[in-house]
Amino acid sequence: MTRQKSDGEPFMKRSDHSGTDAVPSAGFFQRSRVLALLSAGLLVSAAIPVEAAQEISFEQAIHYALKQNRELQLVRMSASQSDIALDEAANEFKITLTPQASYNSGKDSPETGYGLSLGRKIVTGARLDVSGQSLITRPEGSPDLHRDTLIVGLQQPLLRSAGVLINREPLTLAESRQTAARREIELRKTDIVVRVAEAYEELLRLEMEQELQKRTIVRLERLLKLAKAREKQGRVTRVDTLRSEIRLGDASLLASGTAEQLRNKRADFAELLGFQPSTDFTPLSCPAPSIAVDNIQTAVQTALSNRLDYAQIRQDYGDVRRGIRIARRNLLPDLNLALNYQKTGEDTSIPEAARVTSDSWFVGLEVHGDLPMRSQINAVKRAAIDVEIAKVRIDAFKEAIEKQVMQAFSVYERAKSEISTAEKNFQLAGRQVEFARKMFERGKGDSFSASDAEDELQSAQTKWLGAQSAAAVSAYRLLRVTGILMEYPADLRPSAANK
């Protein structure tokens, strides 16, 4: 499935209705803007201060929403906690320096000590510690005694706790959680884009409908004026005039409701973009996205290659598979190798004490293990069940994606097909209004036919505008379902989760 960029022609063709005032010209409905590429890198680079009733393009609306939407800001703030957790997990493998100081006020020989210890753990599980200590003893009536000690220690697990798998697991889990948080941000951004598209199309529809309703009121006012004139001439009854007044009143009420709805939608739109609800935006015309789909299977494969929620469930599967390997490793005994080397120098002068006078070595093995390892065996069983559950979830999610793509594609195709029918009905209703009005003006028709024609035109124009809006919104939703509405980082896609 690929996204096609408009070449400047309107997505929904409008026929020319010149010669009648029942239907506006095609130029009024022309959507001239090229559809925005929704990659964050191609959006408007800087926000412009917004004034009341400012015109706004679809690209600007997307930019403002992705930058200022409060819900998205909260998601970003929450995700920053995963960065802190990752830093904390990485600290385990960094060098640590520990200063040491002591003082013992003995009665006969007080002691003062100081030193520095350096240690580091590596991902294989080995730990190296180096420490240097200096102890000064001040015996009463004797010169100070200086004792310097250098200790080098190495601890290496050999069985249960040996290797990168076991020792790096906390850091690996922290990285997994950070990746999940980044995916959550991208998914929320996608949802925001769709919501902006829906709100944008709704504003366009309401503004067009409001303009058409104003023209309807003008025609009904002319019809009422003509009915009153015919009544004075005795050519129509009072019922005709009253019916025309009722139609005009209904049209005015409908226009008033549309105006109120438009004000509320503008407030919601401004809030969605991160502005105060009182900020008034007027959307510019734009073409709906055009989507080329060869077949459903291609669309499904596209979704499986791009959707981040599918990537996340595959990553979860990788985490539980790693968990069963760790659980099986924990069945081994804990065998540790310890190496220790110590050098010591002692004298009444500092230079002499710094010289080595003695050294010693120590090598040891330490074994720990719980028999008969009931908890470890149960942990392996639980991990195996988790793996099977994850497999079922992946299969179920793939089927759900296929169903979602099929449904979204069906809705998109139906919405597109309804546009031409709705437009044709709108054109016919406009001609009917013009014909009924002329017949009434010539005295060959009545106001009832003219009023009924206006009602049918009102209904037809509402359906036509709704069909255009529904087609545009369904296109954005199909792009979201297939995972190509936005350009996602490569390391967040399903192909990266499979590694």
C-alpha positions as a Python dict, from the first residue, in 0.01 Angstrom:
ca = {
    (1, 'M'): (0, 0, 0),
    (2, 'T'): (134, 343, -91),
    (3, 'R'): (22, 695, -22),
    (4, 'Q'): (-30, 917, -323),
    (5, 'K'): (26, 1288, -311),
    (6, 'S'): (-232, 1508, -476),
    (7, 'D'): (-127, 1696, -791),
    (8, 'G'): (-345, 1995, -706),
    (9, 'E'): (-679, 1861, -831),
    (10, 'P'): (-957, 1824, -573),
    (11, 'F'): (-1002, 1476, -428),
    (12, 'M'): (-1379, 1498, -476),
    (13, 'K'): (-1476, 1648, -813),
    (14, 'R'): (-1737, 1919, -809),
    (15, 'S'): (-1950, 1985, -1115),
    (16, 'D'): (-2004, 2335, -1247),
    (17, 'H'): (-2350, 2464, -1156),
    (18, 'S'): (-2330, 2801, -1325),
    (19, 'G'): (-2656, 2951, -1430),
    (20, 'T'): (-2839, 2879, -1105),
    (21, 'D'): (-2823, 3033, -759),
    (22, 'A'): (-2935, 2708, -596),
    (23, 'V'): (-2588, 2553, -592),
    (24, 'P'): (-2256, 2740, -542),
    (25, 'S'): (-1993, 2722, -812),
    (26, 'A'): (-1728, 2452, -808),
    (27, 'G'): (-1459, 2708, -719),
    (28, 'F'): (-1618, 2760, -379),
    (29, 'F'): (-1554, 2401, -285),
    (30, 'Q'): (-1212, 2371, -448),
    (31, 'R'): (-954, 2214, -213),
    (32, 'S'): (-626, 2343, -354),
    (33, 'R'): (-368, 2244, -91),
    (34, 'V'): (-140, 1945, -141),
    (35, 'L'): (-188, 1681, 129),
    (36, 'A'): (76, 1713, 402),
    (37, 'L'): (330, 1439, 442),
    (38, 'L'): (280, 1349, 803),
    (39, 'S'): (643, 1275, 887),
    (40, 'A'): (741, 1488, 1184),
    (41, 'G'): (1057, 1602, 1008),
    (42, 'L'): (860, 1761, 722),
    (43, 'L'): (621, 1959, 939),
    (44, 'V'): (637, 2335, 986),
    (45, 'S'): (961, 2406, 1175),
    (46, 'A'): (852, 2694, 1395),
    (47, 'A'): (522, 2793, 1559),
    (48, 'I'): (370, 3132, 1471),
    (49, 'P'): (188, 3333, 1735),
    (50, 'V'): (-182, 3278, 1685),
    (51, 'E'): (-434, 3561, 1673),
    (52, 'A'): (-810, 3547, 1675),
    (53, 'A'): (-977, 3406, 1360),
    (54, 'Q'): (-643, 3307, 1212),
    (55, 'E'): (-644, 3086, 906),
    (56, 'I'): (-460, 2761, 962),
    (57, 'S'): (-341, 2495, 720),
    (58, 'F'): (-354, 2125, 788),
    (59, 'E'): (27, 2109, 818),
    (60, 'Q'): (26, 2384, 1079),
    (61, 'A'): (-251, 2216, 1272),
    (62, 'I'): (-53, 1890, 1285),
    (63, 'H'): (261, 2076, 1392),
    (64, 'Y'): (86, 2261, 1674),
    (65, 'A'): (-83, 1944, 1800),
    (66, 'L'): (235, 1735, 1803),
    (67, 'K'): (421, 2012, 1981),
    (68, 'Q'): (163, 2152, 2222),
    (69, 'N'): (-112, 1898, 2285),
    (70, 'R'): (-133, 1856, 2662),
    (71, 'E'): (-216, 1485, 2656),
    (72, 'L'): (90, 1422, 2443),
    (73, 'Q'): (305, 1632, 2673),
    (74, 'L'): (196, 1420, 2971),
    (75, 'V'): (287, 1103, 2781),
    (76, 'R'): (633, 1244, 2705),
    (77, 'M'): (684, 1339, 3070),
    (78, 'S'): (579, 994, 3185),
    (79, 'A'): (812, 831, 2932),
    (80, 'S'): (1106, 1031, 3067),
    (81, 'Q'): (1090, 814, 3379),
    (82, 'S'): (1202, 517, 3169),
    (83, 'D'): (1516, 714, 3075),
    (84, 'I'): (1596, 760, 3444),
    (85, 'A'): (1539, 390, 3511),
    (86, 'L'): (1774, 304, 3225),
    (87, 'D'): (2046, 526, 3371),
    (88, 'E'): (2003, 360, 3709),
    (89, 'A'): (2034, 13, 3556),
    (90, 'A'): (2348, 114, 3366),
    (91, 'N'): (2511, 237, 3687),
    (92, 'E'): (2569, -124, 3792),
    (93, 'F'): (2843, -160, 3530),
    (94, 'K'): (3015, 173, 3590),
    (95, 'I'): (3325, 235, 3797),
    (96, 'T'): (3258, 330, 4159),
    (97, 'L'): (3497, 518, 4385),
    (98, 'T'): (3456, 492, 4761),
    (99, 'P'): (3667, 713, 4991),
    (100, 'Q'): (3744, 574, 5336),
    (101, 'A'): (3838, 751, 5660),
    (102, 'S'): (3850, 640, 6022),
    (103, 'Y'): (3973, 755, 6361),
    (104, 'N'): (4009, 546, 6678),
    (105, 'S'): (4090, 740, 6994),
    (106, 'G'): (4253, 466, 7196),
    (107, 'K'): (4393, 546, 7536),
    (108, 'D'): (4752, 453, 7459),
    (109, 'S'): (4773, 457, 7078),
    (110, 'P'): (4511, 646, 6876),
    (111, 'E'): (4480, 545, 6512),
    (112, 'T'): (4393, 746, 6203),
    (113, 'G'): (4313, 575, 5873),
    (114, 'Y'): (4227, 684, 5523),
    (115, 'G'): (4205, 521, 5184),
    (116, 'L'): (4029, 483, 4850),
    (117, 'S'): (3845, 188, 4701),
    (118, 'L'): (3776, 139, 4328),
    (119, 'G'): (3539, -126, 4196),
    (120, 'R'): (3366, -227, 3876),
    (121, 'K'): (3135, -504, 3764),
    (122, 'I'): (3134, -623, 3404),
    (123, 'V'): (2849, -785, 3213),
    (124, 'T'): (2997, -1135, 3244),
    (125, 'G'): (2942, -1117, 3619),
    (126, 'A'): (3303, -1067, 3722),
    (127, 'R'): (3382, -793, 3974),
    (128, 'L'): (3720, -629, 4025),
    (129, 'D'): (3799, -429, 4337),
    (130, 'V'): (4119, -236, 4411),
    (131, 'S'): (4168, -54, 4736),
    (132, 'G'): (4453, 131, 4905),
    (133, 'Q'): (4462, 206, 5276),
    (134, 'S'): (4696, 394, 5504),
    (135, 'L'): (4683, 357, 5884),
    (136, 'I'): (4877, 582, 6123),
    (137, 'T'): (4922, 464, 6482),
    (138, 'R'): (5057, 707, 6740),
    (139, 'P'): (5175, 506, 7044),
    (140, 'E'): (5248, 710, 7355),
    (141, 'G'): (5620, 781, 7390),
    (142, 'S'): (5707, 618, 7055),
    (143, 'P'): (5736, 737, 6693),
    (144, 'D'): (5428, 715, 6470),
    (145, 'L'): (5383, 385, 6295),
    (146, 'H'): (5268, 392, 5931),
    (147, 'R'): (5103, 91, 5771),
    (148, 'D'): (5012, 94, 5397),
    (149, 'T'): (4803, -180, 5238),
    (150, 'L'): (4712, -250, 4873),
    (151, 'I'): (4438, -506, 4808),
    (152, 'V'): (4331, -642, 4468),
    (153, 'G'): (4028, -869, 4460),
    (154, 'L'): (3849, -1053, 4177),
    (155, 'Q'): (3522, -1243, 4203),
    (156, 'Q'): (3393, -1448, 3911),
    (157, 'P'): (3073, -1656, 3912),
    (158, 'L'): (3113, -1983, 3722),
    (159, 'L'): (2766, -2137, 3690),
    (160, 'R'): (2433, -1982, 3782),
    (161, 'S'): (2534, -1616, 3783),
    (162, 'A'): (2790, -1632, 3503),
    (163, 'G'): (2745, -1475, 3163),
    (164, 'V'): (2584, -1175, 2995),
    (165, 'L'): (2230, -1318, 2996),
    (166, 'I'): (2197, -1320, 3375),
    (167, 'N'): (2398, -1014, 3468),
    (168, 'R'): (2273, -778, 3201),
    (169, 'E'): (1905, -865, 3247),
    (170, 'P'): (1818, -559, 3461),
    (171, 'L'): (1972, -332, 3199),
    (172, 'T'): (1803, -525, 2915),
    (173, 'L'): (1463, -491, 3083),
    (174, 'A'): (1523, -118, 3136),
    (175, 'E'): (1604, -80, 2766),
    (176, 'S'): (1290, -275, 2678),
    (177, 'R'): (1077, -47, 2895),
    (178, 'Q'): (1234, 261, 2740),
    (179, 'T'): (1160, 128, 2390),
    (180, 'A'): (801, 57, 2494),
    (181, 'A'): (771, 415, 2624),
    (182, 'R'): (901, 553, 2295),
    (183, 'R'): (651, 343, 2104),
    (184, 'E'): (374, 473, 2327),
    (185, 'I'): (472, 829, 2237),
    (186, 'E'): (468, 752, 1865),
    (187, 'L'): (131, 577, 1891),
    (188, 'R'): (-16, 872, 2079),
    (189, 'K'): (122, 1105, 1812),
    (190, 'T'): (-52, 894, 1548),
    (191, 'D'): (-379, 914, 1741),
    (192, 'I'): (-339, 1291, 1770),
    (193, 'V'): (-286, 1321, 1393),
    (194, 'V'): (-606, 1127, 1328),
    (195, 'R'): (-799, 1337, 1579),
    (196, 'V'): (-671, 1656, 1419),
    (197, 'A'): (-771, 1526, 1076),
    (198, 'E'): (-1121, 1441, 1203),
    (199, 'A'): (-1161, 1780, 1370),
    (200, 'Y'): (-1022, 1962, 1067),
    (201, 'E'): (-1261, 1788, 829),
    (202, 'E'): (-1550, 1855, 1065),
    (203, 'L'): (-1471, 2227, 1068),
    (204, 'L'): (-1449, 2234, 689),
    (205, 'R'): (-1782, 2053, 662),
    (206, 'L'): (-1955, 2286, 906),
    (207, 'E'): (-1821, 2598, 736),
    (208, 'M'): (-1938, 2476, 396),
    (209, 'E'): (-2273, 2379, 541),
    (210, 'Q'): (-2306, 2718, 707),
    (211, 'E'): (-2242, 2895, 376),
    (212, 'L'): (-2496, 2677, 197),
    (213, 'Q'): (-2752, 2743, 470),
    (214, 'K'): (-2703, 3117, 428),
    (215, 'R'): (-2778, 3082, 59),
    (216, 'T'): (-3083, 2872, 141),
    (217, 'I'): (-3213, 3146, 370),
    (218, 'V'): (-3166, 3403, 94),
    (219, 'R'): (-3368, 3191, -147),
    (220, 'L'): (-3641, 3127, 112),
    (221, 'E'): (-3664, 3500, 185),
    (222, 'R'): (-3716, 3559, -188),
    (223, 'L'): (-3976, 3283, -193),
    (224, 'L'): (-4159, 3433, 105),
    (225, 'K'): (-4154, 3777, -54),
    (226, 'L'): (-4298, 3631, -373),
    (227, 'A'): (-4564, 3437, -178),
    (228, 'K'): (-4677, 3754, -2),
    (229, 'A'): (-4702, 3932, -334),
    (230, 'R'): (-4902, 3646, -483),
    (231, 'E'): (-5130, 3648, -176),
    (232, 'K'): (-5207, 4016, -222),
    (233, 'Q'): (-5288, 3943, -584),
    (234, 'G'): (-5520, 3663, -473),
    (235, 'R'): (-5328, 3405, -670),
    (236, 'V'): (-5228, 3199, -361),
    (237, 'T'): (-5386, 3147, -23),
    (238, 'R'): (-5264, 3249, 322),
    (239, 'V'): (-5157, 2888, 375),
    (240, 'D'): (-4890, 2925, 107),
    (241, 'T'): (-4750, 3233, 279),
    (242, 'L'): (-4754, 3073, 623),
    (243, 'R'): (-4582, 2762, 486),
    (244, 'S'): (-4308, 2980, 336),
    (245, 'E'): (-4265, 3159, 670),
    (246, 'I'): (-4235, 2826, 852),
    (247, 'R'): (-3974, 2703, 606),
    (248, 'L'): (-3775, 3024, 652),
    (249, 'G'): (-3799, 2994, 1029),
    (250, 'D'): (-3684, 2632, 1020),
    (251, 'A'): (-3390, 2726, 799),
    (252, 'S'): (-3294, 3007, 1037),
    (253, 'L'): (-3306, 2772, 1336),
    (254, 'L'): (-3095, 2519, 1149),
    (255, 'A'): (-2841, 2786, 1059),
    (256, 'S'): (-2832, 2901, 1421),
    (257, 'G'): (-2765, 2546, 1538),
    (258, 'T'): (-2490, 2504, 1282),
    (259, 'A'): (-2326, 2828, 1397),
    (260, 'E'): (-2334, 2712, 1759),
    (261, 'Q'): (-2195, 2373, 1664),
    (262, 'L'): (-1919, 2543, 1467),
    (263, 'R'): (-1823, 2757, 1767),
    (264, 'N'): (-1804, 2451, 1991),
    (265, 'K'): (-1599, 2256, 1738),
    (266, 'R'): (-1358, 2546, 1700),
    (267, 'A'): (-1307, 2553, 2075),
    (268, 'D'): (-1242, 2177, 2080),
    (269, 'F'): (-1005, 2214, 1786),
    (270, 'A'): (-806, 2490, 1955),
    (271, 'E'): (-778, 2284, 2273),
    (272, 'L'): (-663, 1982, 2073),
    (273, 'L'): (-385, 2195, 1926),
    (274, 'G'): (-276, 2310, 2271),
    (275, 'F'): (-430, 2659, 2263),
    (276, 'Q'): (-691, 2824, 2478),
    (277, 'P'): (-1049, 2730, 2377),
    (278, 'S'): (-1117, 3095, 2296),
    (279, 'T'): (-861, 3085, 2014),
    (280, 'D'): (-1049, 3101, 1685),
    (281, 'F'): (-910, 2902, 1390),
    (282, 'T'): (-1041, 2895, 1035),
    (283, 'P'): (-914, 2588, 842),
    (284, 'L'): (-797, 2625, 484),
    (285, 'S'): (-934, 2398, 213),
    (286, 'C'): (-736, 2081, 149),
    (287, 'P'): (-764, 1763, -58),
    (288, 'A'): (-834, 1434, 108),
    (289, 'P'): (-556, 1173, 94),
    (290, 'S'): (-564, 927, -193),
    (291, 'I'): (-471, 566, -117),
    (292, 'A'): (-375, 296, -365),
    (293, 'V'): (-432, -56, -235),
    (294, 'D'): (-356, -356, -454),
    (295, 'N'): (-520, -611, -227),
    (296, 'I'): (-602, -678, 134),
    (297, 'Q'): (-308, -913, 188),
    (298, 'T'): (-64, -646, 79),
    (299, 'A'): (-226, -403, 322),
    (300, 'V'): (-203, -660, 601),
    (301, 'Q'): (166, -722, 535),
    (302, 'T'): (225, -349, 534),
    (303, 'A'): (58, -324, 873),
    (304, 'L'): (264, -614, 1013),
    (305, 'S'): (580, -440, 893),
    (306, 'N'): (499, -97, 1034),
    (307, 'R'): (255, -105, 1325),
    (308, 'L'): (421, -25, 1655),
    (309, 'D'): (166, -204, 1871),
    (310, 'Y'): (250, -524, 1684),
    (311, 'A'): (620, -451, 1733),
    (312, 'Q'): (558, -414, 2106),
    (313, 'I'): (381, -747, 2140),
    (314, 'R'): (670, -914, 1957),
    (315, 'Q'): (913, -747, 2193),
    (316, 'D'): (712, -876, 2489),
    (317, 'Y'): (745, -1223, 2339),
    (318, 'G'): (1121, -1179, 2324),
    (319, 'D'): (1126, -1074, 2689),
    (320, 'V'): (940, -1385, 2808),
    (321, 'R'): (1161, -1611, 2594),
    (322, 'R'): (1462, -1460, 2761),
    (323, 'G'): (1290, -1512, 3095),
    (324, 'I'): (1261, -1888, 3047),
    (325, 'R'): (1633, -1908, 2965),
    (326, 'I'): (1709, -1725, 3287),
    (327, 'A'): (1475, -1950, 3484),
    (328, 'R'): (1652, -2260, 3351),
    (329, 'R'): (1992, -2110, 3435),
    (330, 'N'): (1876, -2060, 3792),
    (331, 'L'): (1851, -2439, 3828),
    (332, 'L'): (2232, -2452, 3839),
    (333, 'P'): (2420, -2413, 4168),
    (334, 'D'): (2582, -2083, 4245),
    (335, 'L'): (2958, -2141, 4216),
    (336, 'N'): (3189, -1842, 4267),
    (337, 'L'): (3565, -1808, 4224),
    (338, 'A'): (3742, -1556, 4448),
    (339, 'L'): (4098, -1426, 4397),
    (340, 'N'): (4264, -1190, 4643),
    (341, 'Y'): (4611, -1037, 4645),
    (342, 'Q'): (4742, -812, 4925),
    (343, 'K'): (5062, -610, 4970),
    (344, 'T'): (5153, -454, 5303),
    (345, 'G'): (5427, -212, 5413),
    (346, 'E'): (5493, -93, 5768),
    (347, 'D'): (5752, 148, 5914),
    (348, 'T'): (5792, 456, 6125),
    (349, 'S'): (5856, 670, 5818),
    (350, 'I'): (5616, 723, 5532),
    (351, 'P'): (5864, 647, 5249),
    (352, 'E'): (5971, 321, 5410),
    (353, 'A'): (5615, 217, 5480),
    (354, 'A'): (5529, 268, 5112),
    (355, 'R'): (5781, 3, 5023),
    (356, 'V'): (5641, -345, 5009),
    (357, 'T'): (5757, -566, 5293),
    (358, 'S'): (5510, -854, 5255),
    (359, 'D'): (5244, -988, 5022),
    (360, 'S'): (4988, -1267, 5027),
    (361, 'W'): (4759, -1456, 4789),
    (362, 'F'): (4419, -1611, 4838),
    (363, 'V'): (4217, -1834, 4602),
    (364, 'G'): (3881, -1975, 4700),
    (365, 'L'): (3567, -2143, 4566),
    (366, 'E'): (3225, -2092, 4717),
    (367, 'V'): (2913, -2298, 4634),
    (368, 'H'): (2554, -2209, 4716),
    (369, 'G'): (2239, -2399, 4625),
    (370, 'D'): (1896, -2486, 4758),
    (371, 'L'): (1790, -2845, 4737),
    (372, 'P'): (1563, -2975, 4595),
    (373, 'M'): (1513, -2635, 4417),
    (374, 'R'): (1132, -2636, 4432),
    (375, 'S'): (1094, -2261, 4372),
    (376, 'Q'): (1338, -2266, 4078),
    (377, 'I'): (1152, -2556, 3914),
    (378, 'N'): (819, -2374, 3954),
    (379, 'A'): (977, -2062, 3806),
    (380, 'V'): (1069, -2259, 3493),
    (381, 'K'): (712, -2389, 3465),
    (382, 'R'): (568, -2038, 3499),
    (383, 'A'): (810, -1903, 3241),
    (384, 'A'): (713, -2178, 2996),
    (385, 'I'): (345, -2088, 3038),
    (386, 'D'): (429, -1719, 2982),
    (387, 'V'): (596, -1811, 2652),
    (388, 'E'): (291, -2003, 2533),
    (389, 'I'): (61, -1717, 2634),
    (390, 'A'): (280, -1473, 2440),
    (391, 'K'): (262, -1695, 2131),
    (392, 'V'): (-118, -1704, 2146),
    (393, 'R'): (-128, -1326, 2188),
    (394, 'I'): (87, -1274, 1880),
    (395, 'D'): (-135, -1499, 1669),
    (396, 'A'): (-450, -1331, 1800),
    (397, 'F'): (-305, -987, 1738),
    (398, 'K'): (-212, -1075, 1379),
    (399, 'E'): (-569, -1188, 1317),
    (400, 'A'): (-700, -870, 1478),
    (401, 'I'): (-479, -660, 1250),
    (402, 'E'): (-609, -842, 944),
    (403, 'K'): (-967, -783, 1056),
    (404, 'Q'): (-901, -414, 1126),
    (405, 'V'): (-739, -363, 785),
    (406, 'M'): (-1028, -535, 609),
    (407, 'Q'): (-1286, -328, 795),
    (408, 'A'): (-1101, 1, 746),
    (409, 'F'): (-1053, -69, 376),
    (410, 'S'): (-1420, -158, 336),
    (411, 'V'): (-1529, 164, 509),
    (412, 'Y'): (-1290, 366, 292),
    (413, 'E'): (-1413, 211, -33),
    (414, 'R'): (-1777, 257, 64),
    (415, 'A'): (-1719, 619, 165),
    (416, 'K'): (-1551, 694, -167),
    (417, 'S'): (-1828, 530, -365),
    (418, 'E'): (-2096, 732, -184),
    (419, 'I'): (-1946, 1066, -286),
    (420, 'S'): (-2052, 1052, -650),
    (421, 'T'): (-2406, 947, -564),
    (422, 'A'): (-2438, 1215, -297),
    (423, 'E'): (-2300, 1478, -534),
    (424, 'K'): (-2539, 1374, -810),
    (425, 'N'): (-2835, 1396, -572),
    (426, 'F'): (-2714, 1737, -461),
    (427, 'Q'): (-2700, 1859, -822),
    (428, 'L'): (-3046, 1721, -898),
    (429, 'A'): (-3188, 1878, -583),
    (430, 'G'): (-3038, 2212, -686),
    (431, 'R'): (-3198, 2190, -1029),
    (432, 'Q'): (-3527, 2095, -869),
    (433, 'V'): (-3515, 2402, -647),
    (434, 'E'): (-3442, 2624, -944),
    (435, 'F'): (-3720, 2468, -1150),
    (436, 'A'): (-3978, 2486, -869),
    (437, 'R'): (-3890, 2850, -800),
    (438, 'K'): (-3925, 2950, -1166),
    (439, 'M'): (-4256, 2765, -1198),
    (440, 'F'): (-4385, 2950, -891),
    (441, 'E'): (-4264, 3283, -1025),
    (442, 'R'): (-4448, 3218, -1353),
    (443, 'G'): (-4763, 3119, -1168),
    (444, 'K'): (-4757, 2761, -1290),
    (445, 'G'): (-4655, 2611, -956),
    (446, 'D'): (-4723, 2657, -586),
    (447, 'S'): (-4510, 2741, -281),
    (448, 'F'): (-4555, 2390, -148),
    (449, 'S'): (-4348, 2243, -430),
    (450, 'A'): (-4083, 2514, -390),
    (451, 'S'): (-4062, 2461, -12),
    (452, 'D'): (-4040, 2085, -44),
    (453, 'A'): (-3763, 2124, -300),
    (454, 'E'): (-3568, 2338, -54),
    (455, 'D'): (-3605, 2068, 211),
    (456, 'E'): (-3474, 1806, -27),
    (457, 'L'): (-3183, 2030, -125),
    (458, 'Q'): (-3100, 2086, 242),
    (459, 'S'): (-3095, 1712, 303),
    (460, 'A'): (-2895, 1641, -12),
    (461, 'Q'): (-2628, 1901, 65),
    (462, 'T'): (-2588, 1767, 420),
    (463, 'K'): (-2538, 1416, 289),
    (464, 'W'): (-2295, 1534, 22),
    (465, 'L'): (-2077, 1728, 264),
    (466, 'G'): (-2094, 1439, 509),
    (467, 'A'): (-1985, 1194, 238),
    (468, 'Q'): (-1681, 1406, 153),
    (469, 'S'): (-1581, 1438, 517),
    (470, 'A'): (-1636, 1066, 583),
    (471, 'A'): (-1417, 970, 286),
    (472, 'A'): (-1131, 1191, 406),
    (473, 'V'): (-1152, 1066, 766),
    (474, 'S'): (-1175, 702, 658),
    (475, 'A'): (-859, 751, 450),
    (476, 'Y'): (-665, 876, 754),
    (477, 'R'): (-796, 588, 962),
    (478, 'L'): (-692, 337, 696),
    (479, 'L'): (-343, 487, 694),
    (480, 'R'): (-328, 453, 1070),
    (481, 'V'): (-448, 91, 1064),
    (482, 'T'): (-183, 0, 807),
    (483, 'G'): (87, 178, 1008),
    (484, 'I'): (193, 428, 742),
    (485, 'L'): (22, 744, 861),
    (486, 'M'): (353, 860, 1009),
    (487, 'E'): (716, 770, 954),
    (488, 'Y'): (835, 577, 1261),
    (489, 'P'): (1197, 529, 1374),
    (490, 'A'): (1345, 208, 1236),
    (491, 'D'): (1440, 73, 1580),
    (492, 'L'): (1075, 82, 1691),
    (493, 'R'): (929, -119, 1403),
    (494, 'P'): (844, -490, 1412),
    (495, 'S'): (1159, -580, 1219),
    (496, 'A'): (1370, -443, 1506),
    (497, 'A'): (1161, -627, 1766),
    (498, 'N'): (1230, -958, 1588),
    (499, 'K'): (1603, -934, 1652),
}
